[in-house]
Amino acid sequence: MLGGVEPRPREPYAASMLVDYEAEIARLKKERNAVLLAHYYQDGDVQDVADVIGDSLQLAQAAAGTTADVICFAGVHFMAETAKILNPDRIVVLPDLSAGCSLADGCPPERFKAWKARHPGSVVVSYINCSAEVKAESDYIVTSSNAEKIVASIPADKTILFAPDKNLGRYLVEKLGRPMVLWQGSCIVHETFSERKLIALQTRHPEAEVLAHPECEESLLARAKFVGSTTAILKYAIASDKREFIVATEAGILHQMQKAAPDKTFIPAPPEGNCACNECPHMKKNTLEKVYLALRDLEPRLEMDPALLARARVPIDRMLALSA
């Protein structure tokens, strides 16, 4: 029993429909001494009950500094893993354990180890969107917020292996003029944006500025007024004197943009298909009901091998030290 609350069997869905999720989540957070961390790509109703909303770097920093007994991570699996790596003695729950990531899935640890072995003596820099096993094989972990700074800090005579996002890697190569060997992975959301439809959208909204995440393909970035991390995009839009923006990243960020600047117009960049492909299907697996159940039952819980956890923490700590 934790915080005076005894875990109960999960109720049938019909019964749980009667729950006031917002009120119950607030109650459970207090009774469990729990913190709810939510990524910008979560649905708006989940963001609105979170204690901390942010991008991967902000949420890793929040996880590193928390004093809570329980961390409920409304994000995807690699994010909750990172929280557990930073808090081995705390309970970390993920509302939907199947919430994965195409970048992490596209970089299997065994293939990554073989790739690394073909480049002995290299410095391995991995985007945080990867598994704990890949983190454990890396020298540095980066996010889109700090990748430029960390890559620039590596001595020029060192060969850099960058994984798993080829688009972010290519962006850094061009921005810094620093050659790197790139793993050929990509994000299913950021690769789906259509340049053809973006051009048509710009024609209809000629005053709108395009804001893009560096996980997007090169043709999209070439049309952007500003390229940056999710947080950087949000800050740019709030500070800009422009009134209209086309946003080329996962559409969940528009919730915070609209809250912060209700007098401005934010238009999600269109995907190639006639679908909601500009939304991450993994992020959207977490719902308000699942957050409530995770806090109530303290399940699904992240458990990790202590040896793996210790190895994976080394490059994360390096990242946090360089991001202070």
BELBEL-V594616 format. One record per helix or strand of 2 or more residues. SS is the DSSP state (h for helix, s for strand). FROM is the first residue (numbers start at 1). TO is the last residue. If there is no record, write none. Layout:
BEGIN
ss: {SS:SS}
from: {FROM:FROM}
to: {TO:TO}
END
This chain:
BEGIN
ss: {h:h:s:h:s:h:s:h:s:h:h:s:h:s:h:s:h:s:h:s:h:s:h:s:h:s:h:h:h}
from: {13:21:34:44:52:56:70:77:91:102:109:123:132:140:147:160:166:181:195:209:218:226:230:244:253:265:283:288:306}
to: {16:32:39:47:54:65:74:86:93:105:117:127:136:142:152:163:176:182:204:212:221:227:239:248:260:268:285:297:322}
END
